Amino acid sequence: MKNQLFEEAKRSDTLSRELISNLLESMEYSSISFINWTIDVLKILRTRIERGDKITDAVSKIVYDKKSFQAFVKKNFSSYIFSQVFADPKKAEKVYFNLESCENGYNLIMASSSKEKTYKWISSLSERFSLVEMIATGVVHIKDNRKDTYMPFISEHGKYCRYDSASGKILEL
């Protein structure tokens, strides 16, 4: 379905109700895949309009030019999406994502703030190293405080580990 709508955005001179509805519906989701699809479609439409294609909105009957299309995106989409579609890449708004567990893996979900934590502190091993737990996965990592890098804590049996706060032990997964 999304591929059909993507092809429509690339070729059609009319933005169908279905395409507009899907674009607007994407604002109800925080998943990176929905956000990226929306940005890609809007960028294609922006490029076509900038090169002179006449694209008509099936709902409002507006034939978009650069200014009216920019106003449409600004009014109906988040500031992040607007900045990704129209801003100079160096000035585009930055957004952060959290990992959220789902069947067979993890989804990237837009964070409500850049302050949301990815790791939870467990203990300091030394001035240089700390043990931390990745909140989304529960896997223990060693943080190099000097380099600000993380690596998974691997047991002597080659297994990832999790922290059991009730017992205060690091357990193999």
TORBAPA-166162 format. One record per residue: residue in three letters; z, y, x of N, C-alpha, C in turn. Coordinates in steps of 0.1 Angstrom, whole numbers, plus 2048, in hexadecimal, padded with zeros to 3 digits. Last residue first. Layout:
<recs>
+------+-----+-----+-----+-----+-----+-----+-----+-----+-----+
: type :  nZ :  nY :  nX : caZ : caY : caX :  cZ :  cY :  cX :
+------+-----+-----+-----+-----+-----+-----+-----+-----+-----+
:  ALA :   Z :   Y :   X :   Z :   Y :   X :   Z :   Y :   X :
...
+------+-----+-----+-----+-----+-----+-----+-----+-----+-----+
</recs>
This chain:
<recs>
+------+-----+-----+-----+-----+-----+-----+-----+-----+-----+
: type :  nZ :  nY :  nX : caZ : caY : caX :  cZ :  cY :  cX :
+------+-----+-----+-----+-----+-----+-----+-----+-----+-----+
:  LEU : 92F : 775 : 8DF : 928 : 773 : 8D2 : 922 : 766 : 8D1 :
:  GLU : 950 : 774 : 8ED : 941 : 772 : 8EE : 93B : 771 : 8E0 :
:  LEU : 967 : 790 : 8EC : 963 : 782 : 8E8 : 954 : 780 : 8E9 :
:  ILE : 982 : 7A0 : 8F8 : 973 : 7A1 : 8F8 : 96F : 792 : 8F6 :
:  LYS : 9A0 : 7A9 : 8E6 : 998 : 7A0 : 8EF : 989 : 7A3 : 8ED :
:  GLY : 9B1 : 7B2 : 8D3 : 9B0 : 7BA : 8E0 : 9A8 : 7B2 : 8EA :
:  SER : 9B5 : 7A8 : 8BB : 9BB : 7A0 : 8C6 : 9BA : 7A8 : 8D3 :
:  ALA : 9A9 : 7BC : 8AC : 9B5 : 7B6 : 8A7 : 9BC : 7AF : 8B3 :
:  SER : 990 : 7C2 : 8B8 : 99B : 7CC : 8B9 : 9A9 : 7C6 : 8B5 :
:  ASP : 97B : 7B2 : 8CA : 984 : 7AF : 8BF : 990 : 7B8 : 8C0 :
:  TYR : 95B : 7B9 : 8D4 : 969 : 7BD : 8D6 : 970 : 7BA : 8C9 :
:  ARG : 942 : 7A2 : 8E0 : 947 : 7AC : 8D6 : 956 : 7AE : 8D9 :
:  CYS : 927 : 79B : 8F7 : 935 : 79A : 8F2 : 938 : 7A5 : 8E8 :
:  TYR : 90D : 784 : 901 : 912 : 791 : 8FD : 920 : 790 : 8F7 :
:  LYS : 90E : 76C : 91C : 90E : 770 : 90E : 912 : 77E : 90C :
:  GLY : 911 : 760 : 935 : 904 : 766 : 932 : 903 : 76A : 923 :
:  HIS : 929 : 757 : 93B : 920 : 74D : 936 : 913 : 753 : 932 :
:  GLU : 937 : 76D : 942 : 934 : 764 : 94D : 92A : 759 : 948 :
:  SER : 928 : 786 : 92B : 933 : 77D : 930 : 92E : 775 : 93C :
:  ILE : 91E : 7A7 : 92E : 919 : 799 : 92D : 924 : 791 : 933 :
:  PHE : 91B : 7C5 : 91F : 925 : 7BD : 926 : 921 : 7AE : 923 :
:  PRO : 8FE : 7D9 : 922 : 905 : 7CF : 91B : 90F : 7C8 : 924 :
:  MET : 901 : 7FA : 92E : 8FB : 7ED : 930 : 904 : 7E3 : 928 :
:  TYR : 8F9 : 81D : 930 : 900 : 812 : 929 : 8F9 : 805 : 92D :
:  THR : 900 : 83C : 941 : 8F7 : 831 : 93D : 900 : 826 : 937 :
:  ASP : 909 : 852 : 94F : 908 : 853 : 941 : 8FE : 848 : 93C :
:  LYS : 910 : 852 : 969 : 901 : 852 : 966 : 8FF : 854 : 957 :
:  ARG : 92C : 852 : 967 : 925 : 85B : 970 : 916 : 85D : 96C :
:  ASN : 933 : 83E : 955 : 936 : 84C : 952 : 92F : 856 : 95B :
:  ASP : 923 : 824 : 949 : 925 : 82A : 956 : 927 : 839 : 953 :
:  LYS : 931 : 80D : 932 : 92B : 81B : 934 : 92E : 820 : 942 :
:  ILE : 929 : 7EE : 927 : 930 : 7F5 : 931 : 929 : 803 : 933 :
:  HIS : 92D : 7E3 : 905 : 925 : 7E8 : 910 : 92E : 7EE : 91A :
:  VAL : 92F : 7CB : 8EB : 936 : 7D3 : 8F5 : 92C : 7D6 : 900 :
:  VAL : 921 : 7CD : 8CA : 920 : 7C8 : 8D8 : 927 : 7D1 : 8E2 :
:  GLY : 920 : 7D7 : 8B1 : 92D : 7D1 : 8B5 : 92C : 7CB : 8C3 :
:  THR : 90A : 7E5 : 8A7 : 909 : 7D6 : 8AA : 916 : 7CF : 8AD :
:  ALA : 912 : 7FF : 8A1 : 909 : 7F8 : 898 : 909 : 7E9 : 89A :
:  ILE : 923 : 807 : 8B7 : 928 : 806 : 8A9 : 91F : 7FD : 8A0 :
:  MET : 928 : 7F8 : 8D5 : 91D : 7FE : 8CD : 921 : 7FC : 8BE :
:  GLU : 945 : 7FF : 8E6 : 93F : 7F6 : 8DC : 934 : 7FE : 8D5 :
:  VAL : 94E : 801 : 909 : 94B : 807 : 8FC : 944 : 7FD : 8F3 :
:  LEU : 960 : 805 : 926 : 95B : 7FB : 91C : 959 : 803 : 90F :
:  SER : 957 : 819 : 942 : 95E : 817 : 936 : 958 : 80B : 92E :
:  PHE : 958 : 824 : 965 : 953 : 81B : 95A : 95D : 81A : 94E :
:  ARG : 964 : 837 : 976 : 956 : 837 : 975 : 951 : 82F : 968 :
:  GLU : 97F : 833 : 976 : 97A : 840 : 974 : 96B : 840 : 971 :
:  SER : 980 : 814 : 963 : 983 : 81C : 96F : 97E : 82A : 96C :
:  LEU : 980 : 80C : 94A : 982 : 801 : 954 : 986 : 808 : 961 :
:  SER : 98C : 817 : 92B : 987 : 81B : 938 : 98A : 810 : 942 :
:  SER : 982 : 80A : 90B : 98C : 80B : 916 : 985 : 810 : 922 :
:  ILE : 973 : 810 : 8F4 : 97C : 806 : 8F4 : 987 : 808 : 8FF :
:  TRP : 961 : 828 : 8E1 : 968 : 825 : 8ED : 972 : 81A : 8EB :
:  LYS : 943 : 821 : 8D1 : 951 : 824 : 8CE : 958 : 81F : 8DB :
:  TYR : 922 : 830 : 8CD : 92B : 827 : 8D4 : 93A : 82C : 8D0 :
:  THR : 916 : 843 : 8BD : 90F : 836 : 8BF : 919 : 82C : 8C4 :
:  LYS : 921 : 85C : 8A6 : 923 : 854 : 8B2 : 91B : 847 : 8B1 :
:  GLU : 913 : 87B : 89C : 917 : 86D : 898 : 917 : 864 : 8A5 :
:  LYS : 909 : 894 : 8A1 : 916 : 891 : 8A7 : 91B : 882 : 8A4 :
:  SER : 8F3 : 89A : 894 : 8F1 : 896 : 8A2 : 8FE : 892 : 8A8 :
:  SER : 8F4 : 88E : 872 : 8F8 : 897 : 87D : 8F5 : 892 : 88B :
:  SER : 8EA : 87A : 863 : 8ED : 887 : 85C : 8F0 : 892 : 866 :
:  ALA : 8CF : 867 : 870 : 8DD : 86B : 870 : 8DF : 878 : 869 :
:  MET : 8B8 : 851 : 863 : 8BA : 85F : 867 : 8C9 : 862 : 865 :
:  ILE : 8B8 : 830 : 86E : 8BB : 839 : 863 : 8BE : 847 : 868 :
:  LEU : 8A8 : 814 : 878 : 8AC : 821 : 87D : 8AC : 82B : 871 :
:  ASN : 8B5 : 7F4 : 871 : 8AC : 7FF : 86D : 8B1 : 80B : 875 :
:  TYR : 8B5 : 7D4 : 881 : 8BB : 7E1 : 87F : 8B1 : 7EB : 87B :
:  GLY : 8B3 : 7B2 : 878 : 8B3 : 7BC : 882 : 8BA : 7C9 : 87E :
:  ASN : 8B1 : 79F : 862 : 8A9 : 79D : 86E : 8A9 : 7A9 : 878 :
:  GLU : 8BD : 7B6 : 84B : 8B9 : 7A9 : 84D : 8AF : 7A8 : 859 :
:  CYS : 8CF : 7D0 : 85D : 8C8 : 7CB : 852 : 8C4 : 7BD : 855 :
:  SER : 8E4 : 7EA : 869 : 8E1 : 7DC : 868 : 8D9 : 7D9 : 85B :
:  GLU : 8D9 : 807 : 877 : 8E0 : 802 : 86B : 8DB : 7F3 : 86A :
:  LEU : 8DD : 820 : 88E : 8D8 : 813 : 88C : 8E0 : 80E : 880 :
:  ASN : 8D3 : 842 : 889 : 8DD : 838 : 88A : 8D7 : 82B : 888 :
:  PHE : 8C2 : 85E : 898 : 8C2 : 852 : 88F : 8CD : 849 : 893 :
:  TYR : 8BA : 881 : 898 : 8C0 : 875 : 89E : 8C1 : 86A : 894 :
:  VAL : 8A1 : 899 : 8A0 : 8AA : 892 : 896 : 8AF : 885 : 89D :
:  LYS : 895 : 8B9 : 8A8 : 899 : 8AC : 8AC : 8A3 : 8A6 : 8A2 :
:  GLU : 879 : 8CD : 8A1 : 887 : 8CA : 89E : 88A : 8BC : 8A3 :
:  ALA : 863 : 8D9 : 8BA : 865 : 8D1 : 8AE : 874 : 8CD : 8AD :
:  LYS : 85B : 8E5 : 8D1 : 864 : 8EC : 8C8 : 868 : 8E5 : 8BB :
:  LYS : 849 : 8D5 : 8DD : 854 : 8D9 : 8E5 : 85F : 8E0 : 8DC :
:  PRO : 834 : 8D3 : 8C9 : 83D : 8C7 : 8CC : 84A : 8CB : 8D4 :
:  ASP : 834 : 8ED : 8B2 : 830 : 8E9 : 8C0 : 83A : 8DE : 8C3 :
:  ALA : 835 : 8E3 : 890 : 83A : 8EA : 89B : 834 : 8E5 : 8A8 :
:  PHE : 82B : 8D3 : 87A : 825 : 8E0 : 87D : 829 : 8E6 : 88B :
:  VAL : 837 : 8B9 : 878 : 829 : 8BB : 874 : 823 : 8C8 : 87A :
:  GLN : 850 : 8BD : 881 : 848 : 8B3 : 888 : 839 : 8B5 : 884 :
:  SER : 85A : 8D0 : 86F : 858 : 8D4 : 87E : 850 : 8CA : 885 :
:  PHE : 859 : 8C2 : 857 : 851 : 8CE : 859 : 84F : 8D1 : 868 :
:  ILE : 86D : 8AE : 85D : 85F : 8AA : 85B : 856 : 8B6 : 85D :
:  TYR : 883 : 8C0 : 860 : 87F : 8B7 : 86B : 871 : 8B3 : 869 :
:  SER : 886 : 8CB : 847 : 882 : 8D4 : 852 : 87E : 8CC : 85E :
:  SER : 877 : 8B6 : 82E : 882 : 8BB : 836 : 87D : 8C3 : 842 :
:  PHE : 860 : 8C1 : 814 : 864 : 8B8 : 81E : 86F : 8BE : 827 :
:  ASN : 856 : 8D5 : 802 : 859 : 8C8 : 7FD : 85F : 8BE : 807 :
:  LYS : 852 : 8EE : 80F : 859 : 8ED : 803 : 85E : 8DF : 7FF :
:  LYS : 843 : 8E7 : 826 : 850 : 8EE : 827 : 858 : 8ED : 81B :
:  VAL : 82C : 8DC : 81A : 834 : 8D4 : 822 : 842 : 8DA : 824 :
:  PHE : 822 : 8F3 : 80C : 825 : 8E7 : 805 : 82F : 8DE : 80D :
:  ALA : 81E : 905 : 822 : 828 : 908 : 817 : 82C : 8FC : 80F :
:  GLN : 809 : 8F7 : 82E : 816 : 8FA : 835 : 821 : 8FD : 82C :
:  PHE : 7F6 : 8FA : 81A : 7FB : 8ED : 81E : 808 : 8EE : 826 :
:  SER : 7F2 : 915 : 81A : 7F7 : 90F : 80E : 7FC : 901 : 811 :
:  LYS : 7E8 : 91A : 835 : 7F4 : 920 : 830 : 7FA : 919 : 824 :
:  LYS : 7D0 : 90A : 836 : 7DB : 908 : 840 : 7E8 : 90E : 83A :
:  ASP : 7C9 : 900 : 814 : 7C5 : 906 : 821 : 7D1 : 905 : 82A :
:  TYR : 7C3 : 8E9 : 7F9 : 7CB : 8EE : 804 : 7C3 : 8F5 : 80F :
:  VAL : 7BF : 8F0 : 7D9 : 7B7 : 8EC : 7E4 : 7BE : 8F2 : 7F1 :
:  ILE : 7D4 : 8E5 : 7BF : 7D2 : 8EE : 7CA : 7C8 : 8E8 : 7D4 :
:  LYS : 7DB : 8D4 : 7AB : 7CD : 8D8 : 7AB : 7CA : 8E3 : 7B6 :
:  SER : 7F3 : 8C7 : 7AA : 7F3 : 8D5 : 7A8 : 7E5 : 8DB : 7A7 :
:  VAL : 7E9 : 8AB : 7AC : 7F4 : 8AF : 7A3 : 7F3 : 8BE : 79F :
:  ALA : 7D6 : 8A9 : 7BF : 7D3 : 8A3 : 7B2 : 7DD : 8A8 : 7A8 :
:  ASP : 7CC : 8C0 : 7D5 : 7D8 : 8BA : 7D1 : 7D6 : 8B6 : 7C2 :
:  THR : 7B0 : 8BE : 7EA : 7B5 : 8C2 : 7DD : 7C1 : 8BA : 7DA :
:  ILE : 7A3 : 8CA : 807 : 7AB : 8BF : 802 : 7B2 : 8C5 : 7F5 :
:  LYS : 789 : 8D0 : 81B : 78E : 8D5 : 80F : 796 : 8C9 : 808 :
:  ASP : 78A : 8D3 : 83E : 788 : 8CA : 833 : 78F : 8D1 : 827 :
:  GLY : 78E : 8E3 : 855 : 786 : 8E8 : 84B : 784 : 8DF : 83E :
:  ARG : 7A0 : 8DC : 868 : 792 : 8DB : 86C : 788 : 8DF : 861 :
:  GLU : 7B8 : 8DF : 85A : 7B5 : 8E8 : 865 : 7A6 : 8E8 : 869 :
:  ILE : 7B6 : 8C8 : 849 : 7B5 : 8D6 : 843 : 7B2 : 8E0 : 84E :
:  ARG : 7B9 : 8B4 : 85C : 7AD : 8B5 : 854 : 7AB : 8C3 : 84E :
:  THR : 7D3 : 8BA : 866 : 7C7 : 8BA : 86F : 7BA : 8BB : 867 :
:  ARG : 7E2 : 8B6 : 84F : 7E2 : 8C3 : 856 : 7D6 : 8C4 : 85E :
:  LEU : 7DD : 89A : 84A : 7D9 : 8A4 : 840 : 7D8 : 8B2 : 847 :
:  ILE : 7EA : 890 : 861 : 7DC : 88D : 85F : 7D6 : 898 : 855 :
:  LYS : 804 : 899 : 85D : 7FC : 89E : 869 : 7ED : 89B : 867 :
:  LEU : 80B : 88A : 846 : 80A : 899 : 845 : 803 : 89F : 851 :
:  VAL : 80A : 870 : 851 : 801 : 874 : 846 : 800 : 883 : 845 :
:  ASP : 81F : 872 : 864 : 811 : 86E : 868 : 807 : 873 : 85E :
:  ILE : 835 : 878 : 854 : 831 : 882 : 85F : 822 : 87F : 862 :
:  THR : 837 : 861 : 845 : 835 : 86E : 83F : 82F : 878 : 849 :
:  TRP : 83C : 84E : 859 : 830 : 84D : 851 : 82D : 85A : 84B :
:  ASN : 855 : 857 : 863 : 849 : 858 : 86C : 83C : 856 : 864 :
:  ILE : 865 : 853 : 84C : 864 : 860 : 851 : 857 : 861 : 85A :
:  PHE : 863 : 837 : 849 : 85F : 840 : 83E : 85C : 84E : 844 :
:  SER : 86F : 82F : 862 : 861 : 82B : 85E : 85B : 834 : 853 :
:  ILE : 889 : 839 : 862 : 87F : 83F : 86B : 871 : 83B : 867 :
:  SER : 898 : 83F : 843 : 893 : 836 : 84C : 888 : 83C : 855 :
:  SER : 8A2 : 84E : 82E : 8A5 : 853 : 83B : 8A0 : 84A : 846 :
:  TYR : 892 : 857 : 80F : 896 : 84D : 819 : 899 : 853 : 827 :
:  GLU : 889 : 86B : 800 : 895 : 865 : 7FB : 89A : 85A : 805 :
:  MET : 871 : 873 : 80B : 87C : 87B : 80D : 889 : 875 : 808 :
:  SER : 85E : 862 : 800 : 864 : 85F : 80E : 86F : 867 : 811 :
:  GLU : 856 : 86E : 7E9 : 860 : 863 : 7E8 : 866 : 860 : 7F6 :
:  LEU : 842 : 87E : 7F3 : 84E : 884 : 7EE : 859 : 87A : 7ED :
:  LEU : 82F : 86A : 7FA : 834 : 873 : 804 : 841 : 879 : 800 :
:  ASN : 82B : 85D : 7E1 : 831 : 856 : 7EC : 836 : 85F : 7F7 :
:  SER : 820 : 873 : 7D2 : 82C : 86D : 7CE : 833 : 865 : 7D9 :
:  ILE : 808 : 877 : 7E0 : 812 : 882 : 7E0 : 820 : 87C : 7DC :
:  LEU : 7FC : 85E : 7DB : 7FF : 862 : 7E9 : 80A : 86D : 7E9 :
:  GLU : 7FA : 85F : 7BF : 801 : 854 : 7C5 : 805 : 858 : 7D4 :
:  ARG : 7EA : 875 : 7BA : 7F8 : 875 : 7B5 : 800 : 86B : 7BD :
:  SER : 7D6 : 87B : 7D7 : 7D9 : 875 : 7CA : 7E7 : 876 : 7C7 :
:  LEU : 7C5 : 894 : 7E4 : 7D2 : 88E : 7E6 : 7D6 : 888 : 7D8 :
:  THR : 7A3 : 892 : 7EB : 7AD : 895 : 7E1 : 7BA : 88D : 7E4 :
:  ASP : 791 : 88A : 7FD : 792 : 899 : 7FB : 79C : 89D : 7F1 :
:  SER : 79A : 86F : 814 : 798 : 875 : 806 : 799 : 884 : 806 :
:  ARG : 7A1 : 867 : 82E : 793 : 868 : 829 : 791 : 870 : 81D :
:  LYS : 7BC : 866 : 836 : 7B2 : 868 : 840 : 7A4 : 86C : 83A :
:  ALA : 7C9 : 860 : 81E : 7CC : 86D : 825 : 7C1 : 870 : 82F :
:  GLU : 7BF : 846 : 81A : 7BC : 851 : 811 : 7BE : 85F : 817 :
:  GLU : 7CC : 839 : 82F : 7BD : 83A : 82F : 7B9 : 845 : 826 :
:  PHE : 7E6 : 83B : 824 : 7E3 : 841 : 831 : 7D4 : 843 : 833 :
:  LEU : 7E3 : 82C : 80E : 7E6 : 83A : 80C : 7E3 : 841 : 819 :
:  GLN : 7DF : 813 : 819 : 7D5 : 818 : 810 : 7D7 : 827 : 80F :
:  ASN : 7F7 : 80F : 827 : 7EA : 810 : 82F : 7DF : 816 : 826 :
:  LYS : 809 : 80D : 812 : 80A : 819 : 81B : 7FD : 81B : 823 :
:  MET : 800 : 7F4 : 808 : 800 : 800 : 800 : 800 : 80D : 809 :
+------+-----+-----+-----+-----+-----+-----+-----+-----+-----+
</recs>
